[in-house]
Amino acid sequence: MRYALVVVFLMWGALGWAQDGSSVRLTQSDGSVEIRKSGAKDWKPAKEGDVLERGDHLAARDKSAAVLMWSNGGMAKVYPNTELALAGVSFDLEKKMEKTILDLDKGRVFVKAQVPEHLFMEMKIRMGGLEVRSQGAEFALAYDPDKKSYTAWTLVGRLVADVGTERIRIDEGFQIKVAAGDRPAKDDVKGMDGKIKQSLAKVSKDMGGSLLTEEVTAVAGGKLTAKIGGVTNRRGNVPYKVNFKALVAGGSGKLKSVSWNFGDGESASGREAEHTFTQGLYVVILRVEDESGAKASAQTGISVEADCGC
């Protein structure tokens, strides 16, 4: 039975991986939202359901906003007085990674750079000569083209900024302001203001659930369910140490067993587990069983590279 479950999952995973990059669709349009197609000079009114293709520009005018959705799960809220362009979406089959490049011409966005747990994502946002990238974070950016500067806030996960020879990591709950010509240091990364954090958390909730936010485990009752928590960065540099949590809800309320398979021949037991991975792609599988015999499982992907830039 165990072998059958693994085979079914791997077959499903292979099917899921054999795909192109996401399509990007306008799913919400409030007020005056316009699109300028690649190579065109004129802006035209946008409507919900429009698909952005490579080179297309989107603008949310004064007192207007929009929401973009990637078919693999990513989302972006476009605030008033914001213009951006989709520079491209690609899929790297070998790395199981979707890569998106957005050009933020001006304004502010909130991004949920996430994909299903058997895939990986790299979201790069360019702002003039400045850029940031994320491997799956939820973050906000405000770019002022006149001052050639941006402010970044990370709500969940990690955002990375390469400025000159410096690589700055903005972990969740922190922010940074960067201007062209700056040489930022780690000390420039500051704790996020509490009100801003609350505001971004509300935006995230209003946009729908998060693949990265841990859910509170429920008391006994209902179907036994399991989810892997504790992991906000599913990519890392070799050797990569990851802490896992078993998030369990429903069932009898008392667990008989909790087991982990790390995909490299190693295993562990218990609600929390720590494992160090060498270079490669891994499928981590969690299996739980309660005292009444009910069973549940969950899985997630881990990617370890020589230098993931994350």
ChimeraX commands (.cxc) that place a marker at each C-alpha (Angstrom):
marker #1 position 0.00,0.00,0.00 radius 0.5
marker #1 position 2.81,2.37,0.92 radius 0.5
marker #1 position 4.58,1.65,-2.38 radius 0.5
marker #1 position 1.36,2.25,-4.31 radius 0.5
marker #1 position 0.84,5.64,-2.67 radius 0.5
marker #1 position 4.36,6.74,-3.55 radius 0.5
marker #1 position 3.98,5.58,-7.17 radius 0.5
marker #1 position 0.64,7.37,-7.58 radius 0.5
marker #1 position 2.10,10.57,-6.16 radius 0.5
marker #1 position 5.18,10.43,-8.36 radius 0.5
marker #1 position 3.05,9.82,-11.44 radius 0.5
marker #1 position 0.85,12.78,-10.54 radius 0.5
marker #1 position 3.92,14.89,-9.84 radius 0.5
marker #1 position 5.46,14.05,-13.19 radius 0.5
marker #1 position 2.25,15.02,-14.95 radius 0.5
marker #1 position 2.12,18.26,-12.99 radius 0.5
marker #1 position 5.71,19.09,-13.85 radius 0.5
marker #1 position 5.34,18.54,-17.58 radius 0.5
marker #1 position 3.80,21.89,-18.35 radius 0.5
marker #1 position 4.54,25.37,-19.63 radius 0.5
marker #1 position 4.67,28.52,-17.57 radius 0.5
marker #1 position 1.44,29.93,-16.17 radius 0.5
marker #1 position -0.95,32.13,-18.03 radius 0.5
marker #1 position -1.55,35.44,-16.25 radius 0.5
marker #1 position -5.13,36.61,-16.09 radius 0.5
marker #1 position -6.87,39.76,-14.83 radius 0.5
marker #1 position -9.35,38.37,-12.29 radius 0.5
marker #1 position -10.50,41.60,-10.65 radius 0.5
marker #1 position -10.81,45.12,-12.03 radius 0.5
marker #1 position -12.09,48.03,-9.95 radius 0.5
marker #1 position -12.39,51.46,-11.54 radius 0.5
marker #1 position -10.27,52.49,-14.51 radius 0.5
marker #1 position -7.89,49.66,-15.42 radius 0.5
marker #1 position -6.24,49.64,-18.85 radius 0.5
marker #1 position -4.07,47.35,-20.97 radius 0.5
marker #1 position -1.55,48.28,-23.64 radius 0.5
marker #1 position -0.72,45.26,-25.75 radius 0.5
marker #1 position 2.86,44.51,-26.70 radius 0.5
marker #1 position 4.00,46.80,-29.52 radius 0.5
marker #1 position 0.88,49.00,-29.34 radius 0.5
marker #1 position 0.89,52.71,-28.54 radius 0.5
marker #1 position -2.63,53.13,-27.20 radius 0.5
marker #1 position -4.14,52.03,-23.91 radius 0.5
marker #1 position -7.50,50.24,-23.99 radius 0.5
marker #1 position -9.97,49.47,-21.19 radius 0.5
marker #1 position -9.27,46.13,-19.52 radius 0.5
marker #1 position -11.92,43.68,-18.47 radius 0.5
marker #1 position -11.93,40.79,-16.03 radius 0.5
marker #1 position -10.77,37.64,-17.77 radius 0.5
marker #1 position -8.20,39.37,-20.00 radius 0.5
marker #1 position -4.93,37.44,-20.34 radius 0.5
marker #1 position -1.62,39.29,-20.17 radius 0.5
marker #1 position 0.97,38.10,-22.65 radius 0.5
marker #1 position 4.69,38.81,-22.84 radius 0.5
marker #1 position 5.29,42.53,-23.28 radius 0.5
marker #1 position 1.76,43.63,-22.30 radius 0.5
marker #1 position 1.38,46.59,-19.94 radius 0.5
marker #1 position -1.31,47.01,-17.27 radius 0.5
marker #1 position -2.26,50.26,-15.55 radius 0.5
marker #1 position -4.55,50.92,-12.59 radius 0.5
marker #1 position -5.44,54.59,-12.74 radius 0.5
marker #1 position -6.38,56.96,-9.90 radius 0.5
marker #1 position -8.75,55.36,-7.34 radius 0.5
marker #1 position -8.56,52.06,-9.25 radius 0.5
marker #1 position -7.09,48.63,-8.53 radius 0.5
marker #1 position -6.67,45.21,-10.11 radius 0.5
marker #1 position -5.79,41.64,-9.22 radius 0.5
marker #1 position -3.72,39.36,-11.46 radius 0.5
marker #1 position -3.67,35.58,-11.06 radius 0.5
marker #1 position -1.17,33.05,-12.40 radius 0.5
marker #1 position -2.71,29.71,-13.36 radius 0.5
marker #1 position -0.16,27.94,-11.14 radius 0.5
marker #1 position -1.31,29.89,-8.07 radius 0.5
marker #1 position 0.57,33.20,-7.86 radius 0.5
marker #1 position -1.33,36.45,-7.36 radius 0.5
marker #1 position -0.61,40.18,-7.47 radius 0.5
marker #1 position -2.69,43.13,-6.32 radius 0.5
marker #1 position -2.09,46.29,-8.38 radius 0.5
marker #1 position -2.76,49.47,-6.42 radius 0.5
marker #1 position -4.01,52.83,-7.74 radius 0.5
marker #1 position -1.65,54.86,-9.95 radius 0.5
marker #1 position 0.44,51.82,-10.80 radius 0.5
marker #1 position 1.82,50.65,-14.13 radius 0.5
marker #1 position 3.58,47.37,-14.78 radius 0.5
marker #1 position 4.48,45.05,-17.64 radius 0.5
marker #1 position 4.72,41.28,-17.93 radius 0.5
marker #1 position 8.22,40.64,-19.25 radius 0.5
marker #1 position 7.71,36.89,-19.38 radius 0.5
marker #1 position 6.76,33.60,-17.73 radius 0.5
marker #1 position 8.76,30.42,-18.31 radius 0.5
marker #1 position 8.92,26.92,-16.88 radius 0.5
marker #1 position 12.16,25.01,-16.22 radius 0.5
marker #1 position 11.17,21.35,-16.37 radius 0.5
marker #1 position 14.48,20.10,-14.96 radius 0.5
marker #1 position 14.25,22.31,-11.87 radius 0.5
marker #1 position 10.42,22.09,-11.70 radius 0.5
marker #1 position 10.49,25.88,-11.46 radius 0.5
marker #1 position 8.28,28.60,-12.86 radius 0.5
marker #1 position 10.00,31.94,-13.44 radius 0.5
marker #1 position 8.16,35.24,-13.86 radius 0.5
marker #1 position 9.62,38.66,-14.62 radius 0.5
marker #1 position 7.54,41.79,-14.02 radius 0.5
marker #1 position 8.63,45.34,-14.83 radius 0.5
marker #1 position 7.17,47.77,-12.30 radius 0.5
marker #1 position 7.19,51.16,-14.01 radius 0.5
marker #1 position 5.67,53.01,-11.07 radius 0.5
marker #1 position 3.39,52.53,-8.09 radius 0.5
marker #1 position 2.76,49.71,-5.66 radius 0.5
marker #1 position 2.00,45.99,-5.79 radius 0.5
marker #1 position 1.37,43.20,-3.29 radius 0.5
marker #1 position 2.58,39.83,-4.58 radius 0.5
marker #1 position 1.88,36.27,-3.48 radius 0.5
marker #1 position 4.63,34.43,-5.36 radius 0.5
marker #1 position 3.39,30.93,-4.71 radius 0.5
marker #1 position 2.81,27.69,-6.60 radius 0.5
marker #1 position 1.58,24.22,-5.58 radius 0.5
marker #1 position 3.93,22.37,-3.26 radius 0.5
marker #1 position 5.27,20.03,-5.98 radius 0.5
marker #1 position 6.58,23.05,-7.95 radius 0.5
marker #1 position 8.88,26.00,-7.26 radius 0.5
marker #1 position 8.71,29.66,-8.23 radius 0.5
marker #1 position 11.08,32.53,-8.80 radius 0.5
marker #1 position 9.42,35.92,-9.15 radius 0.5
marker #1 position 11.66,38.78,-10.28 radius 0.5
marker #1 position 10.47,42.37,-10.29 radius 0.5
marker #1 position 12.54,44.97,-12.10 radius 0.5
marker #1 position 12.27,48.70,-11.38 radius 0.5
marker #1 position 14.50,50.69,-13.68 radius 0.5
marker #1 position 18.00,49.51,-12.81 radius 0.5
marker #1 position 16.83,48.01,-9.52 radius 0.5
marker #1 position 15.35,44.56,-8.94 radius 0.5
marker #1 position 14.21,42.11,-6.28 radius 0.5
marker #1 position 13.30,38.44,-6.48 radius 0.5
marker #1 position 11.41,35.93,-4.41 radius 0.5
marker #1 position 11.30,32.15,-4.24 radius 0.5
marker #1 position 7.74,32.08,-2.94 radius 0.5
marker #1 position 7.21,34.98,-0.54 radius 0.5
marker #1 position 4.31,37.33,0.06 radius 0.5
marker #1 position 5.59,40.88,-0.20 radius 0.5
marker #1 position 4.79,44.47,-1.14 radius 0.5
marker #1 position 6.79,46.91,-3.27 radius 0.5
marker #1 position 6.38,50.65,-3.73 radius 0.5
marker #1 position 8.48,52.15,-6.54 radius 0.5
marker #1 position 9.06,55.87,-7.19 radius 0.5
marker #1 position 10.61,56.30,-10.66 radius 0.5
marker #1 position 11.33,60.00,-10.07 radius 0.5
marker #1 position 13.46,59.24,-7.01 radius 0.5
marker #1 position 14.64,55.95,-8.52 radius 0.5
marker #1 position 13.95,54.22,-5.23 radius 0.5
marker #1 position 11.72,51.50,-3.80 radius 0.5
marker #1 position 10.55,50.24,-0.44 radius 0.5
marker #1 position 10.00,46.52,0.07 radius 0.5
marker #1 position 8.04,44.80,2.85 radius 0.5
marker #1 position 8.05,41.01,3.34 radius 0.5
marker #1 position 4.97,39.51,4.99 radius 0.5
marker #1 position 5.77,35.79,4.57 radius 0.5
marker #1 position 8.95,34.09,3.39 radius 0.5
marker #1 position 11.98,35.95,2.02 radius 0.5
marker #1 position 12.71,38.62,-0.57 radius 0.5
marker #1 position 16.21,39.07,-2.01 radius 0.5
marker #1 position 17.75,42.23,-3.44 radius 0.5
marker #1 position 21.09,42.27,-5.28 radius 0.5
marker #1 position 22.47,45.80,-5.22 radius 0.5
marker #1 position 25.91,46.02,-6.74 radius 0.5
marker #1 position 27.96,43.29,-5.10 radius 0.5
marker #1 position 25.69,43.15,-2.04 radius 0.5
marker #1 position 22.96,40.50,-1.62 radius 0.5
marker #1 position 20.38,41.69,0.90 radius 0.5
marker #1 position 17.78,39.29,2.31 radius 0.5
marker #1 position 14.53,40.76,3.63 radius 0.5
marker #1 position 12.94,38.07,5.78 radius 0.5
marker #1 position 9.32,38.07,6.89 radius 0.5
marker #1 position 8.36,40.92,9.18 radius 0.5
marker #1 position 11.09,43.21,7.80 radius 0.5
marker #1 position 11.44,45.99,5.24 radius 0.5
marker #1 position 14.08,47.96,3.38 radius 0.5
marker #1 position 14.32,51.14,1.32 radius 0.5
marker #1 position 16.76,51.17,-1.61 radius 0.5
marker #1 position 17.70,53.91,-4.07 radius 0.5
marker #1 position 19.77,53.72,-7.23 radius 0.5
marker #1 position 23.43,54.16,-6.32 radius 0.5
marker #1 position 22.90,53.00,-2.72 radius 0.5
marker #1 position 25.14,50.44,-1.09 radius 0.5
marker #1 position 22.70,48.92,1.39 radius 0.5
marker #1 position 23.87,46.72,4.23 radius 0.5
marker #1 position 22.18,44.26,6.55 radius 0.5
marker #1 position 21.66,47.07,9.04 radius 0.5
marker #1 position 19.38,48.81,6.55 radius 0.5
marker #1 position 16.85,46.01,6.92 radius 0.5
marker #1 position 14.41,47.20,9.59 radius 0.5
marker #1 position 11.49,45.64,11.41 radius 0.5
marker #1 position 8.18,46.28,9.67 radius 0.5
marker #1 position 5.79,48.77,11.24 radius 0.5
marker #1 position 2.98,46.92,13.04 radius 0.5
marker #1 position 0.21,48.78,11.23 radius 0.5
marker #1 position 1.74,48.03,7.84 radius 0.5
marker #1 position 2.05,44.36,8.75 radius 0.5
marker #1 position -1.61,44.21,9.79 radius 0.5
marker #1 position -2.65,45.96,6.59 radius 0.5
marker #1 position -0.67,43.54,4.39 radius 0.5
marker #1 position -2.02,40.54,6.31 radius 0.5
marker #1 position -5.55,41.77,5.59 radius 0.5
marker #1 position -4.75,42.17,1.89 radius 0.5
marker #1 position -3.37,38.64,1.81 radius 0.5
marker #1 position -6.45,37.23,3.53 radius 0.5
marker #1 position -8.82,39.15,1.25 radius 0.5
marker #1 position -7.02,37.72,-1.80 radius 0.5
marker #1 position -7.55,34.17,-0.57 radius 0.5
marker #1 position -5.64,31.56,1.36 radius 0.5
marker #1 position -1.88,31.25,1.44 radius 0.5
marker #1 position 0.12,28.12,0.67 radius 0.5
marker #1 position 2.75,29.34,3.12 radius 0.5
marker #1 position 0.68,30.32,6.15 radius 0.5
marker #1 position 0.25,27.68,8.82 radius 0.5
marker #1 position -3.29,26.88,9.82 radius 0.5
marker #1 position -4.26,26.42,13.46 radius 0.5
marker #1 position -4.73,22.75,14.21 radius 0.5
marker #1 position -8.28,21.79,15.06 radius 0.5
marker #1 position -9.69,19.73,17.91 radius 0.5
marker #1 position -11.05,16.21,17.43 radius 0.5
marker #1 position -13.92,15.62,15.05 radius 0.5
marker #1 position -14.40,15.29,11.33 radius 0.5
marker #1 position -12.03,13.88,8.77 radius 0.5
marker #1 position -8.37,13.52,9.76 radius 0.5
marker #1 position -6.23,15.91,7.70 radius 0.5
marker #1 position -2.51,16.64,7.62 radius 0.5
marker #1 position -0.39,19.50,6.33 radius 0.5
marker #1 position 3.36,20.17,6.41 radius 0.5
marker #1 position 4.20,23.39,8.24 radius 0.5
marker #1 position 7.32,25.17,9.42 radius 0.5
marker #1 position 8.72,25.60,5.89 radius 0.5
marker #1 position 8.52,29.03,4.31 radius 0.5
marker #1 position 11.65,28.66,2.14 radius 0.5
marker #1 position 11.47,25.46,0.08 radius 0.5
marker #1 position 14.68,26.31,-1.80 radius 0.5
marker #1 position 18.11,26.69,-0.24 radius 0.5
marker #1 position 21.86,26.34,-0.70 radius 0.5
marker #1 position 23.64,23.06,-0.02 radius 0.5
marker #1 position 23.79,21.82,2.74 radius 0.5
marker #1 position 20.23,22.92,3.53 radius 0.5
marker #1 position 18.76,22.33,6.99 radius 0.5
marker #1 position 14.96,22.41,7.15 radius 0.5
marker #1 position 12.62,22.20,10.13 radius 0.5
marker #1 position 9.24,20.55,9.54 radius 0.5
marker #1 position 6.02,20.53,11.57 radius 0.5
marker #1 position 3.07,18.18,11.28 radius 0.5
marker #1 position -0.13,20.22,11.30 radius 0.5
marker #1 position -2.98,17.84,12.03 radius 0.5
marker #1 position -6.72,18.46,12.30 radius 0.5
marker #1 position -9.78,16.30,12.91 radius 0.5
marker #1 position -9.84,12.61,13.64 radius 0.5
marker #1 position -9.95,11.18,17.16 radius 0.5
marker #1 position -7.76,13.95,18.57 radius 0.5
marker #1 position -5.02,11.53,19.62 radius 0.5
marker #1 position -2.28,10.45,17.23 radius 0.5
marker #1 position -0.90,6.94,17.12 radius 0.5
marker #1 position 1.98,7.74,14.77 radius 0.5
marker #1 position 3.60,10.58,12.82 radius 0.5
marker #1 position 6.27,9.63,10.27 radius 0.5
marker #1 position 8.41,11.53,7.75 radius 0.5
marker #1 position 10.04,10.35,4.54 radius 0.5
marker #1 position 12.56,12.93,3.28 radius 0.5
marker #1 position 12.93,11.51,-0.23 radius 0.5
marker #1 position 16.64,10.73,0.14 radius 0.5
marker #1 position 16.39,7.40,1.96 radius 0.5
marker #1 position 16.19,9.04,5.39 radius 0.5
marker #1 position 13.15,9.13,7.67 radius 0.5
marker #1 position 12.04,10.38,11.09 radius 0.5
marker #1 position 9.08,10.31,13.45 radius 0.5
marker #1 position 7.33,12.86,15.67 radius 0.5
marker #1 position 5.31,16.04,15.18 radius 0.5
marker #1 position 8.48,18.04,14.49 radius 0.5
marker #1 position 11.47,16.92,12.46 radius 0.5
marker #1 position 14.75,18.46,11.28 radius 0.5
marker #1 position 16.67,17.27,8.25 radius 0.5
marker #1 position 19.71,18.42,6.27 radius 0.5
marker #1 position 19.54,17.93,2.49 radius 0.5
marker #1 position 22.34,17.65,-0.06 radius 0.5
marker #1 position 22.00,19.05,-3.58 radius 0.5
marker #1 position 18.96,17.83,-5.51 radius 0.5
marker #1 position 15.16,17.81,-5.69 radius 0.5
marker #1 position 13.23,15.99,-2.98 radius 0.5
marker #1 position 9.62,15.06,-2.23 radius 0.5
marker #1 position 9.02,15.06,1.53 radius 0.5
marker #1 position 6.05,12.95,2.61 radius 0.5
marker #1 position 4.27,13.20,5.97 radius 0.5
marker #1 position 2.01,10.36,7.13 radius 0.5
marker #1 position -0.15,10.39,10.26 radius 0.5
marker #1 position -2.46,7.87,11.89 radius 0.5
marker #1 position -4.76,8.45,14.87 radius 0.5
marker #1 position -5.81,6.04,17.59 radius 0.5
marker #1 position -8.98,5.10,15.72 radius 0.5
marker #1 position -6.95,3.96,12.69 radius 0.5
marker #1 position -7.73,6.93,10.44 radius 0.5
marker #1 position -4.82,7.93,8.19 radius 0.5
marker #1 position -3.80,11.09,6.35 radius 0.5
marker #1 position -0.77,12.29,4.42 radius 0.5
marker #1 position 0.77,15.44,2.91 radius 0.5
marker #1 position 3.80,16.23,0.78 radius 0.5
marker #1 position 6.00,19.13,-0.25 radius 0.5
marker #1 position 8.98,19.69,-2.52 radius 0.5
marker #1 position 12.44,20.82,-1.42 radius 0.5
marker #1 position 15.05,22.10,-3.88 radius 0.5
marker #1 position 18.73,22.38,-2.86 radius 0.5
marker #1 position 21.21,24.09,-5.16 radius 0.5
marker #1 position 24.85,25.13,-5.11 radius 0.5
marker #1 position 23.67,28.76,-5.23 radius 0.5
marker #1 position 19.94,29.37,-5.45 radius 0.5
marker #1 position 20.33,33.12,-4.96 radius 0.5
marker #1 position 17.69,32.96,-2.27 radius 0.5
marker link #1:1,2 radius 0.2
marker link #1:2,3 radius 0.2
marker link #1:3,4 radius 0.2
marker link #1:4,5 radius 0.2
marker link #1:5,6 radius 0.2
marker link #1:6,7 radius 0.2
marker link #1:7,8 radius 0.2
marker link #1:8,9 radius 0.2
marker link #1:9,10 radius 0.2
marker link #1:10,11 radius 0.2
marker link #1:11,12 radius 0.2
marker link #1:12,13 radius 0.2
marker link #1:13,14 radius 0.2
marker link #1:14,15 radius 0.2
marker link #1:15,16 radius 0.2
marker link #1:16,17 radius 0.2
marker link #1:17,18 radius 0.2
marker link #1:18,19 radius 0.2
marker link #1:19,20 radius 0.2
marker link #1:20,21 radius 0.2
marker link #1:21,22 radius 0.2
marker link #1:22,23 radius 0.2
marker link #1:23,24 radius 0.2
marker link #1:24,25 radius 0.2
marker link #1:25,26 radius 0.2
marker link #1:26,27 radius 0.2
marker link #1:27,28 radius 0.2
marker link #1:28,29 radius 0.2
marker link #1:29,30 radius 0.2
marker link #1:30,31 radius 0.2
marker link #1:31,32 radius 0.2
marker link #1:32,33 radius 0.2
marker link #1:33,34 radius 0.2
marker link #1:34,35 radius 0.2
marker link #1:35,36 radius 0.2
marker link #1:36,37 radius 0.2
marker link #1:37,38 radius 0.2
marker link #1:38,39 radius 0.2
marker link #1:39,40 radius 0.2
marker link #1:40,41 radius 0.2
marker link #1:41,42 radius 0.2
marker link #1:42,43 radius 0.2
marker link #1:43,44 radius 0.2
marker link #1:44,45 radius 0.2
marker link #1:45,46 radius 0.2
marker link #1:46,47 radius 0.2
marker link #1:47,48 radius 0.2
marker link #1:48,49 radius 0.2
marker link #1:49,50 radius 0.2
marker link #1:50,51 radius 0.2
marker link #1:51,52 radius 0.2
marker link #1:52,53 radius 0.2
marker link #1:53,54 radius 0.2
marker link #1:54,55 radius 0.2
marker link #1:55,56 radius 0.2
marker link #1:56,57 radius 0.2
marker link #1:57,58 radius 0.2
marker link #1:58,59 radius 0.2
marker link #1:59,60 radius 0.2
marker link #1:60,61 radius 0.2
marker link #1:61,62 radius 0.2
marker link #1:62,63 radius 0.2
marker link #1:63,64 radius 0.2
marker link #1:64,65 radius 0.2
marker link #1:65,66 radius 0.2
marker link #1:66,67 radius 0.2
marker link #1:67,68 radius 0.2
marker link #1:68,69 radius 0.2
marker link #1:69,70 radius 0.2
marker link #1:70,71 radius 0.2
marker link #1:71,72 radius 0.2
marker link #1:72,73 radius 0.2
marker link #1:73,74 radius 0.2
marker link #1:74,75 radius 0.2
marker link #1:75,76 radius 0.2
marker link #1:76,77 radius 0.2
marker link #1:77,78 radius 0.2
marker link #1:78,79 radius 0.2
marker link #1:79,80 radius 0.2
marker link #1:80,81 radius 0.2
marker link #1:81,82 radius 0.2
marker link #1:82,83 radius 0.2
marker link #1:83,84 radius 0.2
marker link #1:84,85 radius 0.2
marker link #1:85,86 radius 0.2
marker link #1:86,87 radius 0.2
marker link #1:87,88 radius 0.2
marker link #1:88,89 radius 0.2
marker link #1:89,90 radius 0.2
marker link #1:90,91 radius 0.2
marker link #1:91,92 radius 0.2
marker link #1:92,93 radius 0.2
marker link #1:93,94 radius 0.2
marker link #1:94,95 radius 0.2
marker link #1:95,96 radius 0.2
marker link #1:96,97 radius 0.2
marker link #1:97,98 radius 0.2
marker link #1:98,99 radius 0.2
marker link #1:99,100 radius 0.2
marker link #1:100,101 radius 0.2
marker link #1:101,102 radius 0.2
marker link #1:102,103 radius 0.2
marker link #1:103,104 radius 0.2
marker link #1:104,105 radius 0.2
marker link #1:105,106 radius 0.2
marker link #1:106,107 radius 0.2
marker link #1:107,108 radius 0.2
marker link #1:108,109 radius 0.2
marker link #1:109,110 radius 0.2
marker link #1:110,111 radius 0.2
marker link #1:111,112 radius 0.2
marker link #1:112,113 radius 0.2
marker link #1:113,114 radius 0.2
marker link #1:114,115 radius 0.2
marker link #1:115,116 radius 0.2
marker link #1:116,117 radius 0.2
marker link #1:117,118 radius 0.2
marker link #1:118,119 radius 0.2
marker link #1:119,120 radius 0.2
marker link #1:120,121 radius 0.2
marker link #1:121,122 radius 0.2
marker link #1:122,123 radius 0.2
marker link #1:123,124 radius 0.2
marker link #1:124,125 radius 0.2
marker link #1:125,126 radius 0.2
marker link #1:126,127 radius 0.2
marker link #1:127,128 radius 0.2
marker link #1:128,129 radius 0.2
marker link #1:129,130 radius 0.2
marker link #1:130,131 radius 0.2
marker link #1:131,132 radius 0.2
marker link #1:132,133 radius 0.2
marker link #1:133,134 radius 0.2
marker link #1:134,135 radius 0.2
marker link #1:135,136 radius 0.2
marker link #1:136,137 radius 0.2
marker link #1:137,138 radius 0.2
marker link #1:138,139 radius 0.2
marker link #1:139,140 radius 0.2
marker link #1:140,141 radius 0.2
marker link #1:141,142 radius 0.2
marker link #1:142,143 radius 0.2
marker link #1:143,144 radius 0.2
marker link #1:144,145 radius 0.2
marker link #1:145,146 radius 0.2
marker link #1:146,147 radius 0.2
marker link #1:147,148 radius 0.2
marker link #1:148,149 radius 0.2
marker link #1:149,150 radius 0.2
marker link #1:150,151 radius 0.2
marker link #1:151,152 radius 0.2
marker link #1:152,153 radius 0.2
marker link #1:153,154 radius 0.2
marker link #1:154,155 radius 0.2
marker link #1:155,156 radius 0.2
marker link #1:156,157 radius 0.2
marker link #1:157,158 radius 0.2
marker link #1:158,159 radius 0.2
marker link #1:159,160 radius 0.2
marker link #1:160,161 radius 0.2
marker link #1:161,162 radius 0.2
marker link #1:162,163 radius 0.2
marker link #1:163,164 radius 0.2
marker link #1:164,165 radius 0.2
marker link #1:165,166 radius 0.2
marker link #1:166,167 radius 0.2
marker link #1:167,168 radius 0.2
marker link #1:168,169 radius 0.2
marker link #1:169,170 radius 0.2
marker link #1:170,171 radius 0.2
marker link #1:171,172 radius 0.2
marker link #1:172,173 radius 0.2
marker link #1:173,174 radius 0.2
marker link #1:174,175 radius 0.2
marker link #1:175,176 radius 0.2
marker link #1:176,177 radius 0.2
marker link #1:177,178 radius 0.2
marker link #1:178,179 radius 0.2
marker link #1:179,180 radius 0.2
marker link #1:180,181 radius 0.2
marker link #1:181,182 radius 0.2
marker link #1:182,183 radius 0.2
marker link #1:183,184 radius 0.2
marker link #1:184,185 radius 0.2
marker link #1:185,186 radius 0.2
marker link #1:186,187 radius 0.2
marker link #1:187,188 radius 0.2
marker link #1:188,189 radius 0.2
marker link #1:189,190 radius 0.2
marker link #1:190,191 radius 0.2
marker link #1:191,192 radius 0.2
marker link #1:192,193 radius 0.2
marker link #1:193,194 radius 0.2
marker link #1:194,195 radius 0.2
marker link #1:195,196 radius 0.2
marker link #1:196,197 radius 0.2
marker link #1:197,198 radius 0.2
marker link #1:198,199 radius 0.2
marker link #1:199,200 radius 0.2
marker link #1:200,201 radius 0.2
marker link #1:201,202 radius 0.2
marker link #1:202,203 radius 0.2
marker link #1:203,204 radius 0.2
marker link #1:204,205 radius 0.2
marker link #1:205,206 radius 0.2
marker link #1:206,207 radius 0.2
marker link #1:207,208 radius 0.2
marker link #1:208,209 radius 0.2
marker link #1:209,210 radius 0.2
marker link #1:210,211 radius 0.2
marker link #1:211,212 radius 0.2
marker link #1:212,213 radius 0.2
marker link #1:213,214 radius 0.2
marker link #1:214,215 radius 0.2
marker link #1:215,216 radius 0.2
marker link #1:216,217 radius 0.2
marker link #1:217,218 radius 0.2
marker link #1:218,219 radius 0.2
marker link #1:219,220 radius 0.2
marker link #1:220,221 radius 0.2
marker link #1:221,222 radius 0.2
marker link #1:222,223 radius 0.2
marker link #1:223,224 radius 0.2
marker link #1:224,225 radius 0.2
marker link #1:225,226 radius 0.2
marker link #1:226,227 radius 0.2
marker link #1:227,228 radius 0.2
marker link #1:228,229 radius 0.2
marker link #1:229,230 radius 0.2
marker link #1:230,231 radius 0.2
marker link #1:231,232 radius 0.2
marker link #1:232,233 radius 0.2
marker link #1:233,234 radius 0.2
marker link #1:234,235 radius 0.2
marker link #1:235,236 radius 0.2
marker link #1:236,237 radius 0.2
marker link #1:237,238 radius 0.2
marker link #1:238,239 radius 0.2
marker link #1:239,240 radius 0.2
marker link #1:240,241 radius 0.2
marker link #1:241,242 radius 0.2
marker link #1:242,243 radius 0.2
marker link #1:243,244 radius 0.2
marker link #1:244,245 radius 0.2
marker link #1:245,246 radius 0.2
marker link #1:246,247 radius 0.2
marker link #1:247,248 radius 0.2
marker link #1:248,249 radius 0.2
marker link #1:249,250 radius 0.2
marker link #1:250,251 radius 0.2
marker link #1:251,252 radius 0.2
marker link #1:252,253 radius 0.2
marker link #1:253,254 radius 0.2
marker link #1:254,255 radius 0.2
marker link #1:255,256 radius 0.2
marker link #1:256,257 radius 0.2
marker link #1:257,258 radius 0.2
marker link #1:258,259 radius 0.2
marker link #1:259,260 radius 0.2
marker link #1:260,261 radius 0.2
marker link #1:261,262 radius 0.2
marker link #1:262,263 radius 0.2
marker link #1:263,264 radius 0.2
marker link #1:264,265 radius 0.2
marker link #1:265,266 radius 0.2
marker link #1:266,267 radius 0.2
marker link #1:267,268 radius 0.2
marker link #1:268,269 radius 0.2
marker link #1:269,270 radius 0.2
marker link #1:270,271 radius 0.2
marker link #1:271,272 radius 0.2
marker link #1:272,273 radius 0.2
marker link #1:273,274 radius 0.2
marker link #1:274,275 radius 0.2
marker link #1:275,276 radius 0.2
marker link #1:276,277 radius 0.2
marker link #1:277,278 radius 0.2
marker link #1:278,279 radius 0.2
marker link #1:279,280 radius 0.2
marker link #1:280,281 radius 0.2
marker link #1:281,282 radius 0.2
marker link #1:282,283 radius 0.2
marker link #1:283,284 radius 0.2
marker link #1:284,285 radius 0.2
marker link #1:285,286 radius 0.2
marker link #1:286,287 radius 0.2
marker link #1:287,288 radius 0.2
marker link #1:288,289 radius 0.2
marker link #1:289,290 radius 0.2
marker link #1:290,291 radius 0.2
marker link #1:291,292 radius 0.2
marker link #1:292,293 radius 0.2
marker link #1:293,294 radius 0.2
marker link #1:294,295 radius 0.2
marker link #1:295,296 radius 0.2
marker link #1:296,297 radius 0.2
marker link #1:297,298 radius 0.2
marker link #1:298,299 radius 0.2
marker link #1:299,300 radius 0.2
marker link #1:300,301 radius 0.2
marker link #1:301,302 radius 0.2
marker link #1:302,303 radius 0.2
marker link #1:303,304 radius 0.2
marker link #1:304,305 radius 0.2
marker link #1:305,306 radius 0.2
marker link #1:306,307 radius 0.2
marker link #1:307,308 radius 0.2
marker link #1:308,309 radius 0.2
marker link #1:309,310 radius 0.2
view
